[in-house]
Amino acid sequence: MIAEIIIDSSAKKLNRKFDYHVPKDLEEIVDVGSRVLVPFGNKKELEQGYIIALKETTEFEVKDIAGLEENLPEEKINLSRKMARKYFCNVSECVKLMLTPGTKNKVKSKQMTNKNIKLLYLNRPYDEKEIRGTKQKKLLEFLKLNEGLSIPDIEKITEVNRSTINTLLEKGILKTEEKQIDRNPLINKKTSENKKLKLNDEQHLAYDTINRTIEENKFEEFLLYGITGSRKNRNIFTTNRKNNKRK
C-alpha cells in the first residue's frame, strides 16, 4: 500500500504530494486523514504529514511511514483541500485547523498535556512577631479565607511578590501541595458532559431578551458586551423579520 502524503510545512514548494510505503503493521489502521510521522529529505528528525490518498503502486522509490499520530475523518481532508484551493494556501495549513486544539505542534513534548501546579496553604499557627511588613500580613490574612489557590493566582490577587511567599515558606508558616491539572482543550466545547451547564442571571437575561424578540418576529440588533476574558463572543445577533432566523 502506498500513501500520498502532504508534509506539514508552510513552504510553498512542499505544497504537493509525496509517496510513502505503508508498513504491514499499519495497513489496517491508517486511512485517508491519518496524521503520520515520516522521514523527509536529509533531516534526522521525523516530519509530520497527512495522508490525503491511498493507492497500490508508485513509480518512485519510496521510504516507509515511521509512525501514526492520529486519524482524521476523510471529509475533513477533503474540506482542507477545498479551502486550500479557495484561499491559495497550503493544504497542511488547512488540515491543522481540523486538529484537536493542543495537538498541532510537531514536537510531542510541546503538545498540551496535564500539568502539576503548586497550591498554597497555611502550615502552622504563627506569632505576630514572626511577621515582617504589611505584605506578609496581607498575604496571611488572605490565605485564612482562601487556601488552596495557585501561587500565580495569589500573586495576582494580593499583589504580593514571590519573595514574600518564599520567605513565609522558609519560615514554615506556609506550605505548598502539588495538584495535577487535567488540561482538556475541549472542556468548553459542546459535549455531553457540559450540556448540563446552567446560565447565570446575566446570561439568562441576554438569552430571554433575544429569544423574545425572535418569538415576536421583530427585527432587532444586540451587542453582547463583557470584559476581556469573560468568555463571550462579541457578535451582533440579528433577527430577520421575514424568515425569523438569527444571523
CYANA upper distance limits for C-alpha pairs under 8 A (distance plus 0.5 A):
  1 MET  CA     21 HIS  CA      6.69
  1 MET  CA     22 VAL  CA      5.97
  1 MET  CA     23 PRO  CA      8.41
  1 MET  CA     27 GLU  CA      7.67
  1 MET  CA     54 LEU  CA      7.53
  1 MET  CA     55 LYS  CA      6.60
  1 MET  CA     56 GLU  CA      5.43
  1 MET  CA     57 THR  CA      7.44
  2 ILE  CA     19 ASP  CA      6.98
  2 ILE  CA     20 TYR  CA      6.17
  2 ILE  CA     21 HIS  CA      5.22
  2 ILE  CA     22 VAL  CA      6.23
  2 ILE  CA     54 LEU  CA      6.27
  2 ILE  CA     55 LYS  CA      5.70
  2 ILE  CA     56 GLU  CA      6.11
  2 ILE  CA     57 THR  CA      6.55
  2 ILE  CA     58 THR  CA      7.43
  3 ALA  CA     19 ASP  CA      6.16
  3 ALA  CA     20 TYR  CA      5.78
  3 ALA  CA     21 HIS  CA      6.77
  3 ALA  CA     22 VAL  CA      7.00
  3 ALA  CA     51 ILE  CA      6.63
  3 ALA  CA     52 ILE  CA      8.09
  3 ALA  CA     53 ALA  CA      6.46
  3 ALA  CA     54 LEU  CA      5.10
  3 ALA  CA     55 LYS  CA      6.90
  4 GLU  CA     17 LYS  CA      6.15
  4 GLU  CA     18 PHE  CA      6.02
  4 GLU  CA     19 ASP  CA      5.24
  4 GLU  CA     20 TYR  CA      7.08
  4 GLU  CA     51 ILE  CA      6.16
  4 GLU  CA     52 ILE  CA      6.30
  4 GLU  CA     53 ALA  CA      5.61
  4 GLU  CA     54 LEU  CA      6.58
  4 GLU  CA     55 LYS  CA      8.33
  5 ILE  CA     17 LYS  CA      5.80
  5 ILE  CA     18 PHE  CA      5.63
  5 ILE  CA     19 ASP  CA      6.71
  5 ILE  CA     20 TYR  CA      7.70
  5 ILE  CA     49 GLY  CA      6.50
  5 ILE  CA     50 TYR  CA      5.77
  5 ILE  CA     51 ILE  CA      4.97
  5 ILE  CA     52 ILE  CA      6.38
  5 ILE  CA     53 ALA  CA      7.88
  6 ILE  CA     14 LEU  CA      8.25
  6 ILE  CA     15 ASN  CA      7.37
  6 ILE  CA     16 ARG  CA      6.65
  6 ILE  CA     17 LYS  CA      5.67
  6 ILE  CA     18 PHE  CA      6.98
  6 ILE  CA     49 GLY  CA      5.90
  6 ILE  CA     50 TYR  CA      5.76
  6 ILE  CA     51 ILE  CA      7.07
  6 ILE  CA     52 ILE  CA      7.52
  6 ILE  CA     91 VAL  CA      7.80
  6 ILE  CA     92 SER  CA      6.94
  7 ILE  CA     14 LEU  CA      7.23
  7 ILE  CA     15 ASN  CA      7.97
  7 ILE  CA     16 ARG  CA      8.46
  7 ILE  CA     17 LYS  CA      8.30
  7 ILE  CA     18 PHE  CA      8.30
  7 ILE  CA     47 GLU  CA      7.61
  7 ILE  CA     48 GLN  CA      6.69
  7 ILE  CA     49 GLY  CA      4.77
  7 ILE  CA     50 TYR  CA      7.11
  7 ILE  CA     92 SER  CA      7.25
  8 ASP  CA     47 GLU  CA      7.77
  8 ASP  CA     48 GLN  CA      5.99
  8 ASP  CA     49 GLY  CA      5.58
  8 ASP  CA     50 TYR  CA      7.85
  8 ASP  CA     92 SER  CA      5.69
  8 ASP  CA     93 GLU  CA      7.91
  9 SER  CA     14 LEU  CA      7.25
  9 SER  CA     15 ASN  CA      8.19
  9 SER  CA     90 ASN  CA      8.38
  9 SER  CA     92 SER  CA      7.04
  9 SER  CA     93 GLU  CA      8.02
 10 SER  CA     14 LEU  CA      8.09
 10 SER  CA     15 ASN  CA      8.17
 10 SER  CA     90 ASN  CA      6.81
 10 SER  CA     92 SER  CA      7.92
 10 SER  CA     93 GLU  CA      7.28
 11 ALA  CA     15 ASN  CA      7.36
 11 ALA  CA     90 ASN  CA      8.42
 12 LYS  CA     90 ASN  CA      7.32
 15 ASN  CA     90 ASN  CA      5.95
 15 ASN  CA     91 VAL  CA      7.23
 15 ASN  CA     92 SER  CA      8.18
 19 ASP  CA     58 THR  CA      7.72
 19 ASP  CA     60 PHE  CA      8.07
 19 ASP  CA     62 VAL  CA      6.82
 20 TYR  CA     62 VAL  CA      5.79
 20 TYR  CA     63 LYS  CA      5.90
 20 TYR  CA     64 ASP  CA      6.12
 20 TYR  CA     65 ILE  CA      6.64
 21 HIS  CA     62 VAL  CA      6.67
 21 HIS  CA     63 LYS  CA      6.40
 21 HIS  CA     64 ASP  CA      5.14
 21 HIS  CA     65 ILE  CA      6.67
 22 VAL  CA     26 LEU  CA      6.87
 22 VAL  CA     27 GLU  CA      6.65
 22 VAL  CA     64 ASP  CA      6.51
 22 VAL  CA     65 ILE  CA      6.24
 23 PRO  CA     27 GLU  CA      6.89
 23 PRO  CA     64 ASP  CA      6.88
 23 PRO  CA     65 ILE  CA      7.25
 26 LEU  CA     30 VAL  CA      6.39
 26 LEU  CA     68 LEU  CA      8.37
 30 VAL  CA     34 SER  CA      6.33
 30 VAL  CA     68 LEU  CA      7.95
 30 VAL  CA     71 ASN  CA      7.78
 31 ASP  CA     51 ILE  CA      7.57
 31 ASP  CA     53 ALA  CA      8.46
 31 ASP  CA     54 LEU  CA      7.91
 31 ASP  CA     71 ASN  CA      7.81
 32 VAL  CA     51 ILE  CA      5.69
 32 VAL  CA     52 ILE  CA      5.67
 32 VAL  CA     53 ALA  CA      6.00
 32 VAL  CA     54 LEU  CA      7.31
 32 VAL  CA     72 LEU  CA      8.13
 32 VAL  CA     73 PRO  CA      7.99
 32 VAL  CA     74 GLU  CA      6.05
 32 VAL  CA     77 ILE  CA      8.02
 33 GLY  CA     50 TYR  CA      6.69
 33 GLY  CA     51 ILE  CA      5.87
 33 GLY  CA     52 ILE  CA      6.58
 33 GLY  CA     71 ASN  CA      6.08
 33 GLY  CA     72 LEU  CA      4.90
 33 GLY  CA     73 PRO  CA      6.18
 33 GLY  CA     74 GLU  CA      5.76
 33 GLY  CA     76 LYS  CA      7.95
 33 GLY  CA     77 ILE  CA      6.28
 34 SER  CA     50 TYR  CA      6.23
 34 SER  CA     51 ILE  CA      5.90
 34 SER  CA     68 LEU  CA      7.64
 34 SER  CA     69 GLU  CA      7.81
 34 SER  CA     70 GLU  CA      6.15
 34 SER  CA     71 ASN  CA      4.60
 34 SER  CA     72 LEU  CA      6.17
 35 ARG  CA     48 GLN  CA      7.52
 35 ARG  CA     49 GLY  CA      6.26
 35 ARG  CA     50 TYR  CA      5.13
 35 ARG  CA     51 ILE  CA      7.11
 35 ARG  CA     68 LEU  CA      6.74
 35 ARG  CA     69 GLU  CA      5.71
 35 ARG  CA     70 GLU  CA      5.49
 35 ARG  CA     71 ASN  CA      6.46
 35 ARG  CA     72 LEU  CA      7.86
 36 VAL  CA     48 GLN  CA      6.29
 36 VAL  CA     49 GLY  CA      5.85
 36 VAL  CA     50 TYR  CA      6.60
 36 VAL  CA     51 ILE  CA      7.98
 36 VAL  CA     65 ILE  CA      7.55
 36 VAL  CA     66 ALA  CA      7.93
 36 VAL  CA     67 GLY  CA      6.15
 36 VAL  CA     68 LEU  CA      4.94
 36 VAL  CA     69 GLU  CA      5.72
 36 VAL  CA     70 GLU  CA      7.65
 37 LEU  CA     46 LEU  CA      6.34
 37 LEU  CA     47 GLU  CA      6.02
 37 LEU  CA     48 GLN  CA      5.20
 37 LEU  CA     49 GLY  CA      6.68
 37 LEU  CA     65 ILE  CA      6.84
 37 LEU  CA     66 ALA  CA      5.92
 37 LEU  CA     67 GLY  CA      5.59
 37 LEU  CA     68 LEU  CA      6.79
 37 LEU  CA     69 GLU  CA      7.59
 38 VAL  CA     46 LEU  CA      5.82
 38 VAL  CA     47 GLU  CA      5.80
 38 VAL  CA     48 GLN  CA      6.86
 38 VAL  CA     49 GLY  CA      7.50
 38 VAL  CA     64 ASP  CA      7.70
 38 VAL  CA     65 ILE  CA      5.48
 38 VAL  CA     66 ALA  CA      5.67
 38 VAL  CA     67 GLY  CA      7.63
 39 PRO  CA     43 LYS  CA      7.75
 39 PRO  CA     44 LYS  CA      8.18
 39 PRO  CA     45 GLU  CA      7.72
 39 PRO  CA     46 LEU  CA      5.40
 39 PRO  CA     47 GLU  CA      6.60
 39 PRO  CA     63 LYS  CA      7.84
 39 PRO  CA     64 ASP  CA      8.33
 39 PRO  CA     65 ILE  CA      7.88
 39 PRO  CA     66 ALA  CA      7.59
 40 PHE  CA     46 LEU  CA      7.27
 40 PHE  CA     47 GLU  CA      6.80
 46 LEU  CA     66 ALA  CA      8.41
 47 GLU  CA    106 LYS  CA      8.08
 48 GLN  CA    106 LYS  CA      6.81
 49 GLY  CA     92 SER  CA      8.31
 50 TYR  CA     92 SER  CA      7.93
 50 TYR  CA     95 VAL  CA      8.49
 52 ILE  CA     77 ILE  CA      7.09
 72 LEU  CA     76 LYS  CA      7.26
 72 LEU  CA     77 ILE  CA      7.90
 72 LEU  CA     98 MET  CA      8.43
 72 LEU  CA     99 LEU  CA      8.28
 73 PRO  CA     77 ILE  CA      7.48
 74 GLU  CA     78 ASN  CA      6.84
 75 GLU  CA     79 LEU  CA      6.58
 76 LYS  CA     80 SER  CA      6.60
 76 LYS  CA     95 VAL  CA      7.91
 76 LYS  CA     98 MET  CA      7.16
 77 ILE  CA     81 ARG  CA      6.86
 77 ILE  CA     95 VAL  CA      6.97
 78 ASN  CA     82 LYS  CA      6.91
 79 LEU  CA     83 MET  CA      6.66
 80 SER  CA     84 ALA  CA      6.61
 80 SER  CA     91 VAL  CA      6.51
 80 SER  CA     92 SER  CA      8.39
 80 SER  CA     94 CYS  CA      5.45
 80 SER  CA     95 VAL  CA      5.87
 81 ARG  CA     85 ARG  CA      6.87
 81 ARG  CA     91 VAL  CA      6.13
 81 ARG  CA     94 CYS  CA      8.02
 82 LYS  CA     86 LYS  CA      6.71
 83 MET  CA     87 TYR  CA      6.41
 83 MET  CA     88 PHE  CA      8.47
 83 MET  CA     89 CYS  CA      8.49
 83 MET  CA     91 VAL  CA      8.25
 83 MET  CA     94 CYS  CA      7.18
 84 ALA  CA     88 PHE  CA      5.92
 84 ALA  CA     89 CYS  CA      5.40
 84 ALA  CA     90 ASN  CA      6.26
 84 ALA  CA     91 VAL  CA      5.72
 84 ALA  CA     94 CYS  CA      6.97
 85 ARG  CA     89 CYS  CA      7.56
 89 CYS  CA     93 GLU  CA      7.63
 89 CYS  CA     94 CYS  CA      8.32
 90 ASN  CA     94 CYS  CA      7.40
 91 VAL  CA     95 VAL  CA      6.73
 92 SER  CA     96 LYS  CA      6.78
 93 GLU  CA     97 LEU  CA      7.55
 94 CYS  CA     98 MET  CA      7.77
 95 VAL  CA     99 LEU  CA      7.50
 96 LYS  CA    104 LYS  CA      6.94
 99 LEU  CA    103 THR  CA      7.40
 99 LEU  CA    104 LYS  CA      7.01
100 THR  CA    104 LYS  CA      7.83
100 THR  CA    185 PRO  CA      8.14
101 PRO  CA    185 PRO  CA      6.23
101 PRO  CA    186 LEU  CA      8.03
102 GLY  CA    111 GLN  CA      6.00
102 GLY  CA    112 MET  CA      5.15
102 GLY  CA    185 PRO  CA      6.97
103 THR  CA    111 GLN  CA      5.60
103 THR  CA    112 MET  CA      6.79
104 LYS  CA    111 GLN  CA      7.47
105 ASN  CA    110 LYS  CA      6.89
105 ASN  CA    111 GLN  CA      6.21
106 LYS  CA    110 LYS  CA      8.46
106 LYS  CA    111 GLN  CA      8.50
107 VAL  CA    111 GLN  CA      7.37
112 MET  CA    183 ARG  CA      7.71
113 THR  CA    182 ASP  CA      8.17
113 THR  CA    183 ARG  CA      6.84
114 ASN  CA    180 GLN  CA      7.25
114 ASN  CA    181 ILE  CA      6.14
114 ASN  CA    182 ASP  CA      5.39
114 ASN  CA    183 ARG  CA      5.75
115 LYS  CA    180 GLN  CA      6.10
115 LYS  CA    181 ILE  CA      5.89
115 LYS  CA    182 ASP  CA      7.53
115 LYS  CA    183 ARG  CA      7.89
116 ASN  CA    178 GLU  CA      6.66
116 ASN  CA    179 LYS  CA      5.91
116 ASN  CA    180 GLN  CA      4.82
116 ASN  CA    181 ILE  CA      6.48
117 ILE  CA    150 SER  CA      7.32
117 ILE  CA    178 GLU  CA      6.06
117 ILE  CA    179 LYS  CA      6.02
117 ILE  CA    180 GLN  CA      6.93
117 ILE  CA    181 ILE  CA      7.63
118 LYS  CA    150 SER  CA      6.24
118 LYS  CA    151 ILE  CA      7.14
118 LYS  CA    176 THR  CA      6.36
118 LYS  CA    177 GLU  CA      6.01
118 LYS  CA    178 GLU  CA      5.07
118 LYS  CA    179 LYS  CA      6.95
119 LEU  CA    148 GLY  CA      5.55
119 LEU  CA    149 LEU  CA      5.66
119 LEU  CA    150 SER  CA      4.90
119 LEU  CA    151 ILE  CA      6.77
119 LEU  CA    176 THR  CA      5.86
119 LEU  CA    177 GLU  CA      5.75
119 LEU  CA    178 GLU  CA      6.66
119 LEU  CA    179 LYS  CA      7.68
120 LEU  CA    147 GLU  CA      6.81
120 LEU  CA    148 GLY  CA      5.75
120 LEU  CA    149 LEU  CA      6.35
120 LEU  CA    150 SER  CA      6.65
120 LEU  CA    151 ILE  CA      6.83
120 LEU  CA    174 LEU  CA      7.51
120 LEU  CA    175 LYS  CA      6.50
120 LEU  CA    176 THR  CA      5.18
120 LEU  CA    177 GLU  CA      7.17
121 TYR  CA    143 LEU  CA      7.50
121 TYR  CA    147 GLU  CA      5.60
121 TYR  CA    148 GLY  CA      6.21
121 TYR  CA    174 LEU  CA      6.22
121 TYR  CA    175 LYS  CA      5.86
121 TYR  CA    176 THR  CA      6.56
121 TYR  CA    177 GLU  CA      8.22
122 LEU  CA    140 LEU  CA      8.36
122 LEU  CA    143 LEU  CA      7.39
122 LEU  CA    144 LYS  CA      7.92
122 LEU  CA    147 GLU  CA      7.61
122 LEU  CA    173 ILE  CA      6.67
122 LEU  CA    174 LEU  CA      5.07
122 LEU  CA    175 LYS  CA      6.68
123 ASN  CA    172 GLY  CA      7.05
123 ASN  CA    173 ILE  CA      5.68
123 ASN  CA    174 LEU  CA      5.20
123 ASN  CA    175 LYS  CA      5.84
124 ARG  CA    172 GLY  CA      7.77
124 ARG  CA    173 ILE  CA      5.96
124 ARG  CA    174 LEU  CA      7.75
125 PRO  CA    173 ILE  CA      7.65
126 TYR  CA    130 GLU  CA      7.40
126 TYR  CA    173 ILE  CA      7.11
127 ASP  CA    131 ILE  CA      7.89
131 ILE  CA    136 GLN  CA      6.83
131 ILE  CA    137 LYS  CA      7.04
132 ARG  CA    136 GLN  CA      6.84
132 ARG  CA    137 LYS  CA      8.04
133 GLY  CA    137 LYS  CA      7.19
134 THR  CA    138 LYS  CA      6.45
135 LYS  CA    139 LEU  CA      6.61
135 LYS  CA    160 VAL  CA      6.71
135 LYS  CA    164 THR  CA      7.61
136 GLN  CA    140 LEU  CA      6.74
136 GLN  CA    164 THR  CA      6.76
136 GLN  CA    165 ILE  CA      8.26
136 GLN  CA    168 LEU  CA      8.17
137 LYS  CA    141 GLU  CA      6.64
138 LYS  CA    142 PHE  CA      6.73
138 LYS  CA    158 THR  CA      7.93
139 LEU  CA    143 LEU  CA      6.75
139 LEU  CA    158 THR  CA      7.12
139 LEU  CA    160 VAL  CA      7.69
140 LEU  CA    144 LYS  CA      6.80
141 GLU  CA    145 LEU  CA      7.86
142 PHE  CA    146 ASN  CA      6.55
142 PHE  CA    158 THR  CA      8.11
143 LEU  CA    147 GLU  CA      5.49
149 LEU  CA    153 ASP  CA      7.04
149 LEU  CA    154 ILE  CA      6.99
150 SER  CA    154 ILE  CA      6.79
151 ILE  CA    155 GLU  CA      6.63
152 PRO  CA    156 LYS  CA      6.73
153 ASP  CA    157 ILE  CA      6.65
154 ILE  CA    158 THR  CA      6.32
154 ILE  CA    159 GLU  CA      8.16
154 ILE  CA    160 VAL  CA      8.33
155 GLU  CA    159 GLU  CA      5.71
155 GLU  CA    160 VAL  CA      5.73
155 GLU  CA    161 ASN  CA      6.54
155 GLU  CA    162 ARG  CA      7.64
156 LYS  CA    160 VAL  CA      8.03
160 VAL  CA    164 THR  CA      7.11
160 VAL  CA    165 ILE  CA      8.28
161 ASN  CA    165 ILE  CA      7.46
162 ARG  CA    166 ASN  CA      6.62
163 SER  CA    167 THR  CA      6.57
164 THR  CA    168 LEU  CA      7.10
165 ILE  CA    169 LEU  CA      6.72
165 ILE  CA    174 LEU  CA      8.47
166 ASN  CA    170 GLU  CA      6.61
167 THR  CA    171 LYS  CA      6.90
168 LEU  CA    172 GLY  CA      6.81
168 LEU  CA    173 ILE  CA      5.97
168 LEU  CA    174 LEU  CA      6.19
169 LEU  CA    173 ILE  CA      6.51
169 LEU  CA    174 LEU  CA      5.29
169 LEU  CA    175 LYS  CA      6.39
187 ILE  CA    194 ASN  CA      8.27
188 ASN  CA    194 ASN  CA      7.97
189 LYS  CA    194 ASN  CA      8.27
190 LYS  CA    194 ASN  CA      7.04
190 LYS  CA    195 LYS  CA      7.19
191 THR  CA    195 LYS  CA      6.84
192 SER  CA    196 LYS  CA      8.47
199 LEU  CA    203 GLN  CA      5.96
199 LEU  CA    204 HIS  CA      6.27
200 ASN  CA    204 HIS  CA      6.57
201 ASP  CA    205 LEU  CA      6.70
202 GLU  CA    206 ALA  CA      6.84
203 GLN  CA    207 TYR  CA      6.57
204 HIS  CA    208 ASP  CA      6.38
205 LEU  CA    209 THR  CA      6.57
206 ALA  CA    210 ILE  CA      6.79
206 ALA  CA    224 LEU  CA      8.45
207 TYR  CA    211 ASN  CA      6.44
208 ASP  CA    212 ARG  CA      6.39
209 THR  CA    213 THR  CA      6.99
210 ILE  CA    214 ILE  CA      6.97
210 ILE  CA    222 PHE  CA      8.07
210 ILE  CA    237 PHE  CA      8.42
211 ASN  CA    215 GLU  CA      6.74
212 ARG  CA    216 GLU  CA      6.66
213 THR  CA    217 ASN  CA      6.70
213 THR  CA    218 LYS  CA      5.93
213 THR  CA    219 PHE  CA      7.89
213 THR  CA    220 GLU  CA      7.61
213 THR  CA    239 THR  CA      8.09
214 ILE  CA    218 LYS  CA      6.71
214 ILE  CA    219 PHE  CA      8.45
214 ILE  CA    239 THR  CA      6.64
214 ILE  CA    244 ASN  CA      6.89
214 ILE  CA    245 LYS  CA      8.20
217 ASN  CA    239 THR  CA      8.16
217 ASN  CA    240 ASN  CA      8.18
217 ASN  CA    241 ARG  CA      6.12
217 ASN  CA    244 ASN  CA      6.67
218 LYS  CA    239 THR  CA      7.37
218 LYS  CA    240 ASN  CA      7.93
218 LYS  CA    241 ARG  CA      6.22
219 PHE  CA    238 THR  CA      7.43
219 PHE  CA    239 THR  CA      5.70
219 PHE  CA    240 ASN  CA      6.21
219 PHE  CA    241 ARG  CA      5.92
220 GLU  CA    237 PHE  CA      8.40
220 GLU  CA    238 THR  CA      6.33
220 GLU  CA    239 THR  CA      6.48
221 GLU  CA    236 ILE  CA      6.61
221 GLU  CA    237 PHE  CA      6.08
221 GLU  CA    238 THR  CA      5.37
221 GLU  CA    239 THR  CA      7.75
222 PHE  CA    235 ASN  CA      8.41
222 PHE  CA    236 ILE  CA      5.67
222 PHE  CA    237 PHE  CA      5.73
222 PHE  CA    238 THR  CA      7.42
223 LEU  CA    234 ARG  CA      7.22
223 LEU  CA    235 ASN  CA      6.67
223 LEU  CA    236 ILE  CA      5.36
223 LEU  CA    237 PHE  CA      7.48
224 LEU  CA    232 LYS  CA      7.90
224 LEU  CA    233 ASN  CA      7.70
224 LEU  CA    234 ARG  CA      5.93
224 LEU  CA    235 ASN  CA      6.87
224 LEU  CA    236 ILE  CA      7.52
225 TYR  CA    232 LYS  CA      8.07
225 TYR  CA    234 ARG  CA      6.94
226 GLY  CA    230 SER  CA      6.55
226 GLY  CA    232 LYS  CA      7.05
237 PHE  CA    246 ARG  CA      6.84
237 PHE  CA    247 LYS  CA      6.38
238 THR  CA    245 LYS  CA      8.45
238 THR  CA    246 ARG  CA      6.00
238 THR  CA    247 LYS  CA      5.73
239 THR  CA    244 ASN  CA      6.47
239 THR  CA    245 LYS  CA      6.07
239 THR  CA    246 ARG  CA      5.35
239 THR  CA    247 LYS  CA      7.10
240 ASN  CA    244 ASN  CA      5.45
240 ASN  CA    245 LYS  CA      6.06
240 ASN  CA    246 ARG  CA      7.29
240 ASN  CA    247 LYS  CA      8.33
